[in-house]
Amino acid sequence: IMPDNAERVGARALAAAIDRKLDGWLALAADLVLDRDDSLDQLGDVERDGIRVTTFNPRSTGMLRTLSALDEHARAWKPDWVVGCSDAWYGWIAERLEQHTGARLAIDAYDNYEAYMPWNLPLHWRWRRAVHAADLVTAAGPQLAARLEGHRRGRRAVEIVPMAADSNFAPQDRAAARATLGLPADAPLVGYFGGWTATRGSHVLLDAFAALRARVPD
């Protein structure tokens, strides 16, 4: 189960990690996407880079209908693996699908999701149960792996899959890119890419922008 922002290693890299850790036995196609963007409702099935993607939108159909549709889709597809990544919600939904289909379960984490909503204890409990139940758990770094190990207790050790750039990314000519975006050719620029919420401390970046502008007005 991959969200629309499954940005860390991508389906191919995660599939390669699973293949490597499980002695080459792999039959995986990550093709279920939960999305909260209404503009994707009409996408249906999309195939890109040899991966078929089916989009489900719980925002427009409701969570119960979405779960029912996921169950139906997964039973028809009969996956060997279900992969939950990028958020605690996808972890417990992936475990649910694993139980309904008999597939093996992999959980990938790039952050401590329990810190996002510390008050949501039922979600954290489901996330920990999914981490414990998974046949394979991967984490972005050793500190996160050690934290997840606390939920494994006698299960297979957590594997580390470091953060990685999209293999399709290639640097472009800076001057041409600035011209395309209508940005000044020579001015120093500072950018931010990521979620913009108070929980991420976005105000710190705004304060830094203000301090930098005071020092470098141009």
Disulfide bonds with the S-S distance in Angstrom:
none
